[in-house]
Amino acid sequence: MTHTPPDDLADLLVHLARLAQSAANSPLTAAQWTALRYFARANPFSRTPSAFSEFHATTRGTASQTVKALVGMGLLARKTHGSDGRSALIEVTDAGQSMLASDPLGGLRKVLAGLPPDQQDSLAKAVRHAVTEIAGQRGVPTFGTCSDCDHCEPGGAQAYCHCTQTLLAAPDMAAFCVDFRPASRAAKP
């Protein structure tokens, strides 16, 4: 097999992302799909317009407008934050969950699921590395799941997050977190 030049690989990744996000006759823009997916996968601490703006690498104003449009469509709901009345928590509505069933990324997920597990793992490792490096160069957060986070201390049915100082239930372990820090794999004190 021949070596693929980095320029070609970068172009392929961008093209793949655009293909995967496009859908004929979709009622949502690519940014709206990203927001809907994000809020469906984010942990409770990360379900804010501000956290979404960091995840989507956009301004808070643009993120707020995207969220506002989805709230207007009935796909997201805005709730007052329990501990901070100035901020809002965003939740996916039943209509939003139904919309996710026709997510344009379904085709990409199917293709990826068809790859042998070792190729899936290699691809995931390479993409995570690229995301971490670029995020570091640009001084923006790297998002990931609690199960791969250095703040997380697994403990059977629950885990403890040292950042938020809360117990995490099993479903939270697979959720996106705005406070994610890649696990160092070193023993915790």
Backbone as a chain_set.jsonl record, in Angstrom:
{"seq": "MTHTPPDDLADLLVHLARLAQSAANSPLTAAQWTALRYFARANPFSRTPSAFSEFHATTRGTASQTVKALVGMGLLARKTHGSDGRSALIEVTDAGQSMLASDPLGGLRKVLAGLPPDQQDSLAKAVRHAVTEIAGQRGVPTFGTCSDCDHCEPGGAQAYCHCTQTLLAAPDMAAFCVDFRPASRAAKP", "coords": {"N": [[0.842, -1.176, 0.0], [0.508, 2.224, -0.775], [1.871, 5.265, 0.55], [-0.195, 7.802, 1.856], [-0.215, 11.168, 1.154], [-0.144, 13.843, 3.606], [-1.624, 16.18, 2.859], [-3.499, 15.154, 1.031], [-4.851, 13.353, 2.691], [-5.947, 15.105, 4.622], [-7.688, 16.572, 2.96], [-9.4, 14.473, 2.188], [-10.578, 13.821, 4.671], [-11.989, 16.199, 5.257], [-13.72, 16.243, 3.069], [-15.134, 13.853, 3.522], [-16.409, 14.518, 5.945], [-18.106, 16.576, 5.085], [-19.701, 15.203, 3.194], [-20.883, 13.302, 4.885], [-22.435, 14.919, 6.531], [-24.262, 16.031, 4.863], [-27.568, 15.975, 3.589], [-30.159, 15.093, 1.514], [-33.061, 17.035, 1.167], [-33.197, 17.64, 3.895], [-34.523, 19.079, 6.84], [-32.902, 20.492, 8.501], [-29.926, 22.455, 9.01], [-26.375, 21.8, 8.621], [-25.077, 22.764, 10.923], [-27.219, 22.857, 12.708], [-27.871, 20.141, 12.894], [-25.509, 19.273, 14.099], [-25.715, 20.567, 16.578], [-28.072, 19.385, 17.617], [-27.262, 16.7, 17.809], [-25.121, 17.07, 19.579], [-26.37, 18.011, 22.002], [-27.876, 15.781, 22.578], [-25.926, 13.987, 23.274], [-24.403, 15.138, 25.282], [-23.226, 15.516, 28.675], [-25.034, 16.376, 31.734], [-23.736, 18.692, 32.77], [-22.724, 19.909, 30.592], [-24.643, 20.793, 28.891], [-25.217, 23.408, 27.758], [-25.629, 26.517, 25.944], [-23.178, 27.86, 25.783], [-21.228, 25.84, 26.227], [-21.794, 24.284, 23.988], [-20.982, 26.083, 22.003], [-18.225, 26.037, 22.321], [-17.696, 23.354, 21.719], [-18.544, 23.243, 19.044], [-16.835, 25.001, 17.937], [-17.39, 27.757, 17.47], [-18.783, 31.1, 17.662], [-20.335, 32.36, 20.677], [-22.655, 33.755, 20.144], [-23.439, 32.798, 17.594], [-23.825, 30.107, 18.239], [-25.912, 30.388, 20.094], [-27.944, 31.357, 18.424], [-28.315, 29.146, 16.773], [-29.229, 27.264, 18.642], [-31.544, 28.608, 19.468], [-33.079, 28.508, 17.108], [-33.547, 25.737, 16.939], [-34.975, 25.331, 19.292], [-37.213, 26.816, 18.634], [-38.226, 25.166, 16.633], [-39.121, 23.135, 18.124], [-37.431, 21.061, 18.766], [-35.461, 21.203, 20.657], [-35.408, 22.056, 24.156], [-35.372, 24.771, 26.384], [-34.238, 25.189, 29.637], [-34.216, 26.622, 32.898], [-31.158, 26.915, 34.571], [-30.416, 25.06, 37.431], [-28.609, 25.843, 39.553], [-27.608, 28.238, 38.692], [-29.278, 30.839, 37.844], [-28.961, 32.561, 35.711], [-28.035, 31.204, 33.514], [-28.855, 28.769, 30.978], [-30.056, 25.437, 30.674], [-30.033, 22.985, 28.193], [-32.205, 20.717, 26.674], [-32.946, 17.784, 24.775], [-35.935, 17.384, 23.071], [-38.799, 15.136, 22.801], [-39.565, 15.252, 20.127], [-37.153, 16.07, 19.04], [-35.569, 13.822, 19.596], [-36.868, 12.008, 17.927], [-36.278, 13.182, 15.456], [-33.546, 12.717, 15.352], [-33.454, 10.107, 14.546], [-33.363, 10.198, 11.824], [-30.877, 11.15, 11.254], [-28.285, 12.488, 9.27], [-25.725, 11.449, 9.675], [-26.042, 8.789, 9.997], [-25.476, 7.145, 7.792], [-22.665, 7.283, 7.662], [-22.04, 6.165, 10.149], [-22.9, 3.559, 9.692], [-21.136, 2.702, 7.677], [-18.711, 2.881, 9.107], [-19.225, 1.01, 11.121], [-19.052, -1.261, 9.629], [-16.374, -1.655, 9.274], [-13.502, -3.634, 10.171], [-12.923, -4.371, 13.661], [-10.241, -3.727, 14.524], [-9.448, -1.832, 12.631], [-11.357, 0.151, 13.125], [-10.556, 0.884, 15.713], [-7.923, 1.813, 15.214], [-8.447, 3.974, 13.492], [-10.018, 5.572, 15.197], [-8.107, 6.176, 17.167], [-6.219, 7.646, 15.655], [-7.782, 9.827, 14.747], [-8.602, 10.948, 17.209], [-6.096, 11.738, 18.161], [-5.395, 13.689, 16.233], [-7.454, 15.574, 16.654], [-6.94, 16.307, 19.336], [-4.347, 17.419, 19.1], [-4.757, 19.599, 17.288], [-6.69, 21.077, 18.682], [-5.173, 21.742, 20.925], [-3.172, 23.355, 19.733], [-4.726, 25.502, 18.991], [-5.731, 26.399, 21.322], [-8.212, 25.605, 22.339], [-10.891, 23.752, 23.932], [-10.69, 20.17, 24.203], [-13.041, 17.89, 23.439], [-14.509, 15.027, 24.917], [-15.464, 11.816, 26.226], [-16.688, 10.993, 29.509], [-15.696, 8.534, 30.352], [-13.172, 8.421, 29.241], [-11.751, 10.373, 30.487], [-9.458, 12.279, 32.448], [-10.334, 13.388, 34.803], [-12.098, 11.606, 35.808], [-12.9, 9.007, 38.025], [-13.24, 5.731, 37.998], [-15.614, 3.494, 39.527], [-17.052, 0.934, 39.85], [-20.518, 0.588, 39.584], [-20.912, 3.267, 39.525], [-19.12, 6.341, 38.931], [-16.655, 8.763, 39.926], [-16.431, 12.218, 39.456], [-13.794, 14.326, 39.556], [-13.623, 16.944, 38.781], [-16.221, 18.145, 38.667], [-17.031, 17.301, 41.077], [-18.913, 15.273, 41.607], [-20.975, 12.3, 41.648], [-21.103, 10.011, 38.983], [-23.432, 8.448, 36.913], [-23.802, 5.338, 35.102], [-24.81, 5.901, 32.382], [-23.835, 8.515, 32.041], [-21.15, 8.176, 31.637], [-20.616, 7.756, 28.964], [-21.075, 10.159, 27.848], [-20.581, 13.412, 26.283], [-18.303, 15.886, 27.53], [-17.733, 19.162, 28.626], [-15.668, 19.803, 30.28], [-13.708, 17.991, 29.787], [-10.65, 16.232, 29.997], [-8.04, 14.677, 28.469], [-7.343, 11.363, 29.451], [-4.546, 10.585, 31.409], [-3.695, 8.164, 31.979], [-2.143, 7.599, 34.098], [-1.651, 6.564, 37.478], [-4.051, 7.627, 39.841], [-3.783, 9.897, 42.641]], "CA": [[0.0, 0.0, 0.0], [1.301, 3.446, -0.869], [1.683, 6.279, 1.588], [-1.08, 8.899, 1.475], [0.322, 12.449, 1.626], [-1.005, 14.521, 4.576], [-2.577, 17.085, 2.195], [-4.585, 14.332, 0.489], [-5.611, 12.822, 3.821], [-6.735, 16.212, 5.177], [-8.786, 16.831, 2.021], [-10.343, 13.357, 2.292], [-11.331, 13.954, 5.923], [-12.936, 17.312, 5.106], [-14.748, 15.807, 2.117], [-15.95, 12.862, 4.227], [-17.259, 15.231, 6.906], [-19.166, 17.285, 4.34], [-20.611, 14.188, 2.654], [-21.626, 12.682, 5.982], [-23.385, 15.865, 7.111], [-25.255, 16.488, 3.892], [-28.72, 15.098, 3.413], [-31.159, 15.667, 0.613], [-34.354, 17.369, 1.762], [-33.141, 17.735, 5.353], [-35.052, 20.342, 7.347], [-31.899, 21.12, 9.362], [-28.604, 22.754, 8.47], [-25.316, 20.999, 9.242], [-24.861, 23.283, 12.282], [-28.349, 22.442, 13.543], [-27.68, 18.714, 13.17], [-24.421, 19.159, 15.074], [-26.263, 20.971, 17.879], [-29.013, 18.366, 18.084], [-26.433, 15.561, 18.223], [-24.345, 17.449, 20.759], [-27.203, 18.04, 23.208], [-28.301, 14.41, 22.853], [-24.786, 13.227, 23.799], [-23.676, 15.871, 26.324], [-23.626, 15.266, 30.058], [-25.821, 17.505, 32.251], [-22.905, 19.875, 33.006], [-22.285, 20.432, 29.295], [-25.821, 21.093, 28.056], [-25.438, 24.854, 27.726], [-25.212, 27.112, 24.667], [-21.757, 28.195, 25.864], [-20.466, 24.605, 26.009], [-21.964, 23.918, 22.575], [-20.161, 26.969, 21.165], [-16.853, 25.526, 22.394], [-17.664, 22.088, 20.986], [-18.742, 23.506, 17.615], [-15.793, 25.959, 17.538], [-18.06, 28.92, 16.91], [-19.028, 32.133, 18.669], [-21.506, 32.124, 21.529], [-23.817, 34.307, 19.45], [-23.85, 31.854, 16.554], [-24.356, 28.927, 18.927], [-27.215, 30.754, 20.664], [-28.917, 31.436, 17.331], [-28.587, 27.768, 16.356], [-30.079, 26.691, 19.689], [-32.834, 29.3, 19.403], [-33.818, 27.958, 15.967], [-33.982, 24.377, 17.278], [-36.038, 25.491, 20.294], [-38.375, 27.262, 17.863], [-38.756, 24.02, 15.886], [-39.598, 22.146, 19.084], [-36.488, 19.95, 18.85], [-34.751, 21.405, 21.918], [-36.124, 22.837, 25.166], [-34.485, 25.565, 27.236], [-34.671, 25.169, 31.033], [-33.368, 27.431, 33.766], [-30.119, 26.176, 35.291], [-30.781, 24.973, 38.842], [-27.715, 26.563, 40.462], [-27.265, 29.544, 38.123], [-30.474, 31.304, 37.161], [-28.635, 33.336, 34.508], [-27.752, 30.347, 32.368], [-29.897, 27.819, 30.592], [-29.718, 24.07, 30.306], [-30.746, 22.607, 26.98], [-32.539, 19.296, 26.598], [-33.555, 17.339, 23.523], [-37.338, 17.012, 23.253], [-39.184, 13.896, 22.12], [-39.506, 15.531, 18.685], [-35.731, 16.069, 18.702], [-35.128, 12.419, 19.576], [-37.418, 11.423, 16.693], [-35.515, 13.735, 14.331], [-32.236, 12.063, 15.334], [-33.572, 8.823, 13.842], [-33.03, 10.426, 10.411], [-29.6, 11.86, 11.253], [-27.459, 12.189, 8.098], [-24.523, 10.69, 10.031], [-26.365, 7.363, 10.036], [-24.74, 6.466, 6.72], [-21.265, 7.162, 8.071], [-21.989, 5.184, 11.239], [-23.054, 2.227, 9.094], [-19.864, 2.388, 7.014], [-17.709, 2.647, 10.152], [-19.563, -0.251, 11.787], [-18.636, -2.337, 8.741], [-14.918, -1.837, 9.329], [-13.052, -4.556, 11.215], [-12.672, -3.665, 14.923], [-8.896, -3.158, 14.623], [-9.432, -0.611, 11.82], [-12.127, 1.15, 13.873], [-9.711, 1.356, 16.815], [-6.82, 2.608, 14.647], [-9.017, 5.229, 13.008], [-10.395, 6.367, 16.375], [-6.874, 6.665, 17.788], [-5.638, 8.676, 14.786], [-8.639, 11.018, 14.749], [-8.48, 11.566, 18.544], [-4.79, 12.398, 18.211], [-5.474, 14.905, 15.413], [-8.328, 16.53, 17.352], [-6.227, 16.792, 20.523], [-3.244, 18.281, 18.662], [-5.269, 20.851, 16.717], [-7.317, 21.83, 19.777], [-4.077, 22.294, 21.722], [-2.554, 24.447, 18.976], [-5.652, 26.64, 18.916], [-6.126, 26.795, 22.668], [-9.63, 25.331, 22.57], [-11.063, 22.484, 24.641], [-10.848, 18.899, 23.518], [-14.185, 17.196, 24.011], [-14.454, 13.581, 24.959], [-16.436, 11.244, 27.148], [-16.231, 10.856, 30.889], [-14.943, 7.289, 30.511], [-11.803, 8.641, 28.769], [-11.325, 11.642, 31.075], [-8.551, 12.23, 33.587], [-11.066, 13.796, 36.005], [-13.011, 10.531, 36.185], [-12.385, 7.884, 38.802], [-14.239, 4.657, 37.932], [-15.866, 2.822, 40.793], [-18.172, -0.003, 39.752], [-21.723, 1.07, 38.895], [-20.809, 4.72, 39.423], [-17.769, 6.891, 38.895], [-16.597, 10.068, 40.57], [-15.78, 13.258, 38.667], [-13.06, 15.238, 40.43], [-13.825, 18.314, 38.308], [-17.535, 18.634, 39.112], [-17.201, 16.752, 42.422], [-20.191, 14.571, 41.638], [-21.013, 10.917, 41.203], [-21.598, 9.848, 37.621], [-24.106, 7.185, 36.628], [-23.275, 4.656, 33.914], [-25.068, 6.608, 31.115], [-22.999, 9.716, 31.956], [-19.784, 7.81, 31.261], [-20.49, 7.82, 27.505], [-21.539, 11.486, 27.431], [-19.593, 14.468, 26.054], [-18.117, 16.787, 28.659], [-17.012, 20.4, 28.332], [-14.491, 19.839, 31.151], [-12.904, 16.819, 29.448], [-9.189, 16.284, 29.926], [-7.647, 13.322, 28.086], [-6.78, 10.577, 30.545], [-3.095, 10.397, 31.348], [-3.504, 6.743, 32.272], [-1.302, 7.462, 35.284], [-2.435, 6.28, 38.681], [-4.531, 8.812, 40.56], [-3.312, 9.86, 44.033]], "C": [[0.889, 1.243, 0.0], [0.933, 4.409, 0.255], [0.78, 7.392, 1.059], [-0.503, 10.197, 2.021], [-0.661, 13.141, 2.585], [-2.012, 15.48, 3.937], [-3.774, 16.312, 1.648], [-5.476, 13.8, 1.61], [-6.492, 13.9, 4.45], [-7.925, 16.524, 4.275], [-9.842, 15.729, 2.075], [-11.203, 13.466, 3.551], [-12.37, 15.066, 5.84], [-14.07, 16.902, 4.172], [-15.694, 14.789, 2.767], [-16.908, 13.548, 5.199], [-18.41, 15.935, 6.198], [-20.18, 16.306, 3.745], [-21.503, 13.618, 3.754], [-22.686, 13.61, 6.552], [-24.46, 16.309, 6.137], [-26.379, 15.466, 3.791], [-29.718, 15.798, 2.51], [-32.454, 15.897, 1.382], [-34.344, 17.418, 3.29], [-33.692, 19.083, 5.803], [-34.033, 21.119, 8.187], [-30.615, 21.405, 8.593], [-27.584, 21.842, 9.149], [-25.066, 21.455, 10.676], [-25.994, 22.861, 13.213], [-28.276, 20.951, 13.865], [-26.596, 18.521, 14.234], [-24.924, 19.508, 16.467], [-27.194, 19.904, 18.438], [-28.265, 17.132, 18.577], [-25.696, 15.867, 19.521], [-25.206, 17.373, 22.022], [-27.747, 16.661, 23.559], [-27.185, 13.608, 23.515], [-24.075, 13.891, 24.97], [-24.164, 15.487, 27.721], [-24.358, 16.499, 30.6], [-25.011, 18.79, 32.455], [-22.526, 20.582, 31.704], [-23.439, 20.807, 28.374], [-26.179, 22.576, 28.105], [-25.05, 25.387, 26.349], [-23.718, 27.439, 24.645], [-20.884, 26.964, 25.603], [-20.589, 24.152, 24.555], [-21.101, 24.796, 21.681], [-18.705, 26.512, 21.175], [-16.718, 24.239, 21.586], [-17.692, 22.327, 19.479], [-17.712, 24.497, 17.067], [-16.406, 27.158, 16.82], [-18.266, 29.955, 18.016], [-20.251, 31.766, 19.502], [-22.771, 32.635, 20.861], [-24.351, 33.366, 18.387], [-24.459, 30.606, 17.182], [-25.741, 29.217, 19.499], [-28.293, 30.828, 19.597], [-29.292, 30.036, 16.829], [-29.524, 27.101, 17.35], [-31.478, 27.301, 19.628], [-33.692, 28.753, 18.261], [-34.363, 26.567, 16.29], [-35.059, 24.386, 18.358], [-37.327, 25.893, 19.582], [-39.028, 26.143, 17.064], [-39.313, 22.952, 16.819], [-38.678, 20.959, 19.254], [-35.635, 20.006, 20.113], [-35.656, 22.196, 22.852], [-35.097, 23.527, 26.047], [-35.068, 25.556, 28.647], [-33.71, 26.015, 31.852], [-32.412, 26.523, 34.522], [-30.449, 26.209, 36.777], [-29.92, 25.806, 39.764], [-27.343, 27.948, 39.96], [-28.433, 30.021, 37.266], [-30.209, 32.097, 35.9], [-28.398, 32.456, 33.301], [-28.873, 29.336, 32.158], [-29.298, 26.448, 30.338], [-30.6, 23.698, 29.125], [-30.979, 21.101, 26.994], [-33.181, 18.992, 25.255], [-34.982, 16.893, 23.835], [-37.608, 15.659, 22.59], [-39.134, 14.078, 20.605], [-38.056, 15.549, 18.206], [-35.174, 14.66, 18.632], [-35.63, 11.723, 18.315], [-36.637, 11.898, 15.472], [-34.158, 13.041, 14.217], [-32.272, 10.701, 14.639], [-33.25, 8.973, 12.355], [-31.741, 11.234, 10.26], [-28.772, 11.484, 10.018], [-26.188, 11.406, 8.425], [-24.783, 9.189, 10.114], [-25.617, 6.572, 8.975], [-23.279, 6.265, 7.073], [-21.125, 6.132, 9.192], [-22.054, 3.759, 10.689], [-21.758, 1.795, 8.412], [-18.792, 2.068, 8.058], [-17.965, 1.333, 10.88], [-19.145, -1.45, 10.948], [-17.134, -2.571, 8.701], [-14.572, -2.884, 10.381], [-12.708, -3.771, 12.488], [-11.278, -3.047, 15.031], [-8.776, -1.886, 13.786], [-10.23, 0.501, 12.5], [-11.263, 1.754, 14.982], [-8.565, 2.227, 16.31], [-7.308, 3.965, 14.163], [-9.38, 6.139, 14.179], [-9.159, 6.97, 17.039], [-6.271, 7.802, 16.971], [-6.465, 9.961, 14.81], [-8.574, 11.717, 16.104], [-7.169, 12.337, 18.665], [-4.831, 13.713, 17.44], [-6.318, 15.972, 16.103], [-7.606, 17.137, 18.552], [-5.113, 17.756, 20.136], [-3.75, 19.627, 18.148], [-5.932, 21.702, 17.795], [-6.246, 22.477, 20.651], [-3.402, 23.469, 21.037], [-3.424, 25.697, 18.983], [-6.147, 27.096, 20.278], [-7.61, 26.627, 22.949], [-9.771, 23.973, 23.252], [-11.136, 21.291, 23.695], [-12.016, 18.198, 24.185], [-13.959, 15.705, 23.957], [-15.488, 13.095, 25.948], [-15.823, 11.068, 28.529], [-15.375, 9.6, 31.07], [-13.484, 7.426, 30.075], [-11.163, 9.874, 29.401], [-10.455, 11.439, 32.312], [-9.236, 12.634, 34.894], [-11.875, 12.646, 36.6], [-12.295, 9.415, 36.937], [-13.444, 6.789, 38.809], [-14.398, 3.974, 39.281], [-17.065, 1.906, 40.736], [-19.328, 0.58, 38.967], [-21.716, 2.58, 38.722], [-19.341, 5.108, 39.332], [-17.82, 8.251, 39.573], [-15.848, 11.036, 39.664], [-15.118, 14.237, 39.626], [-13.248, 16.693, 40.02], [-15.134, 18.893, 38.835], [-17.859, 18.192, 40.533], [-18.572, 16.108, 42.593], [-20.0, 13.117, 41.244], [-21.63, 10.874, 39.814], [-22.243, 8.479, 37.482], [-23.534, 6.603, 35.337], [-23.582, 5.396, 32.608], [-24.201, 7.864, 30.934], [-21.59, 9.401, 31.461], [-19.555, 7.887, 29.749], [-20.881, 9.184, 26.959], [-20.362, 12.433, 27.195], [-19.504, 15.361, 27.279], [-17.262, 17.984, 28.253], [-15.721, 20.494, 29.154], [-13.54, 18.67, 30.896], [-11.413, 17.142, 29.43], [-8.734, 14.864, 29.595], [-6.949, 12.602, 29.234], [-5.289, 10.375, 30.337], [-2.728, 8.937, 31.529], [-2.54, 6.518, 33.43], [-2.201, 7.188, 36.479], [-2.821, 7.579, 39.37], [-4.066, 8.724, 42.008], [-4.378, 9.356, 44.967]], "O": [[1.902, 1.293, 0.699], [-0.161, 4.362, 0.818], [0.97, 7.869, -0.06], [-0.316, 10.323, 3.231], [-1.874, 13.041, 2.401], [-3.141, 15.589, 4.416], [-4.917, 16.749, 1.778], [-6.701, 13.799, 1.493], [-7.651, 13.643, 4.775], [-9.039, 16.72, 4.759], [-11.039, 16.01, 2.015], [-12.411, 13.232, 3.505], [-13.5, 14.9, 6.299], [-15.238, 17.178, 4.445], [-16.909, 14.858, 2.582], [-18.085, 13.196, 5.266], [-19.551, 15.894, 6.659], [-21.385, 16.557, 3.79], [-22.712, 13.47, 3.579], [-23.729, 13.146, 7.011], [-25.461, 16.9, 6.542], [-26.161, 14.259, 3.894], [-30.07, 16.958, 2.728], [-32.885, 15.043, 2.157], [-35.392, 17.251, 3.913], [-33.367, 20.115, 5.215], [-34.274, 22.272, 8.543], [-30.264, 20.692, 7.653], [-27.9, 21.187, 10.142], [-24.865, 20.62, 11.558], [-25.754, 22.544, 14.378], [-28.584, 20.542, 14.984], [-26.747, 17.711, 15.149], [-24.595, 18.822, 17.435], [-27.106, 19.561, 19.617], [-28.587, 16.582, 19.63], [-25.648, 15.046, 20.436], [-24.812, 16.742, 23.003], [-28.049, 16.398, 24.723], [-27.459, 12.652, 24.239], [-23.221, 13.265, 25.597], [-25.337, 15.177, 27.928], [-24.303, 17.562, 29.981], [-25.565, 19.881, 32.321], [-22.062, 21.722, 31.723], [-23.225, 21.105, 27.199], [-27.301, 22.946, 28.449], [-24.232, 24.779, 25.659], [-23.068, 27.311, 23.607], [-19.915, 27.036, 24.847], [-19.615, 23.693, 23.957], [-20.542, 24.308, 20.699], [-18.024, 26.589, 20.153], [-15.744, 24.055, 20.857], [-16.953, 21.689, 18.73], [-17.714, 24.799, 15.874], [-15.996, 27.522, 15.717], [-17.953, 29.696, 19.178], [-21.09, 30.968, 19.085], [-23.836, 32.03, 20.99], [-25.559, 33.154, 18.282], [-25.483, 30.105, 16.718], [-26.641, 28.383, 19.399], [-29.428, 30.413, 19.829], [-30.45, 29.779, 16.5], [-30.495, 26.452, 16.96], [-32.476, 26.588, 19.726], [-34.896, 28.557, 18.427], [-35.505, 26.252, 15.955], [-35.958, 23.545, 18.344], [-38.401, 25.376, 19.889], [-40.238, 26.161, 16.838], [-39.908, 21.975, 16.364], [-39.081, 19.946, 19.825], [-35.143, 18.979, 20.583], [-36.554, 22.911, 22.408], [-34.078, 22.939, 26.411], [-36.242, 25.873, 28.841], [-32.525, 26.108, 31.531], [-32.814, 25.485, 35.049], [-30.733, 27.275, 37.323], [-30.448, 26.429, 40.685], [-26.815, 28.757, 40.723], [-28.553, 29.644, 36.1], [-31.118, 32.295, 35.093], [-28.545, 32.915, 32.168], [-29.705, 29.092, 33.032], [-28.176, 26.323, 29.849], [-31.776, 24.06, 29.075], [-30.075, 20.317, 27.286], [-33.87, 19.832, 24.675], [-35.204, 16.111, 24.76], [-36.745, 15.112, 21.903], [-38.715, 13.175, 19.881], [-37.76, 15.099, 17.1], [-34.405, 14.331, 17.73], [-34.903, 10.939, 17.704], [-36.365, 11.117, 14.56], [-33.674, 12.803, 13.11], [-31.239, 10.201, 14.194], [-32.904, 7.994, 11.695], [-31.544, 11.919, 9.256], [-28.575, 10.3, 9.743], [-25.625, 10.762, 7.541], [-23.849, 8.405, 10.283], [-25.173, 5.453, 9.229], [-22.714, 5.202, 6.815], [-20.199, 5.322, 9.182], [-21.349, 2.867, 11.163], [-21.332, 0.649, 8.555], [-18.05, 1.096, 7.91], [-17.021, 0.619, 11.22], [-18.909, -2.532, 11.484], [-16.673, -3.573, 8.155], [-15.28, -3.009, 11.38], [-12.252, -2.63, 12.405], [-11.138, -1.952, 15.575], [-8.075, -0.955, 14.183], [-9.83, 1.665, 12.46], [-11.236, 2.97, 15.171], [-8.264, 3.262, 16.905], [-6.66, 4.986, 14.396], [-9.086, 7.334, 14.157], [-9.164, 8.138, 17.427], [-5.856, 8.815, 17.534], [-5.911, 11.057, 14.886], [-8.499, 12.945, 16.159], [-7.134, 13.445, 19.202], [-4.358, 14.737, 17.932], [-5.938, 17.143, 16.133], [-7.657, 18.349, 18.759], [-4.948, 18.798, 20.771], [-3.231, 20.676, 18.53], [-5.754, 22.92, 17.817], [-6.393, 23.625, 21.07], [-3.092, 24.47, 21.683], [-2.913, 26.817, 18.983], [-6.897, 28.067, 20.378], [-8.2, 27.402, 23.701], [-8.873, 23.136, 23.161], [-11.581, 21.398, 22.553], [-11.973, 17.939, 25.388], [-13.297, 15.192, 23.055], [-16.296, 13.877, 26.45], [-14.604, 11.005, 28.687], [-14.429, 9.606, 31.858], [-12.642, 6.632, 30.493], [-10.148, 10.367, 28.91], [-10.695, 10.537, 33.115], [-8.774, 12.267, 35.974], [-12.288, 12.706, 37.758], [-11.23, 8.948, 36.532], [-14.434, 6.889, 39.533], [-13.456, 3.884, 40.069], [-18.01, 2.083, 41.504], [-19.158, 1.016, 37.829], [-22.428, 3.116, 37.873], [-18.447, 4.311, 39.617], [-18.894, 8.82, 39.77], [-14.768, 10.722, 39.163], [-15.794, 14.899, 40.414], [-13.049, 17.589, 40.84], [-15.157, 19.996, 39.382], [-18.837, 18.647, 41.125], [-19.285, 16.352, 43.566], [-19.016, 12.746, 40.604], [-22.566, 11.615, 39.514], [-21.667, 7.47, 37.888], [-22.864, 7.3, 34.575], [-22.683, 5.517, 31.776], [-23.872, 8.233, 29.807], [-20.914, 10.276, 30.922], [-18.421, 8.065, 29.305], [-21.006, 9.356, 25.746], [-19.301, 12.296, 27.804], [-20.493, 15.572, 27.98], [-16.214, 17.837, 27.623], [-14.785, 21.19, 28.76], [-12.66, 18.397, 31.713], [-10.983, 18.176, 28.919], [-9.011, 13.938, 30.358], [-6.079, 13.163, 29.9], [-4.833, 10.042, 29.244], [-1.597, 8.527, 31.266], [-2.162, 5.382, 33.715], [-3.378, 7.547, 36.477], [-2.021, 8.509, 39.469], [-3.959, 7.629, 42.559], [-4.148, 9.262, 46.173]]}, "num_chains": 1, "name": "protein.A"}
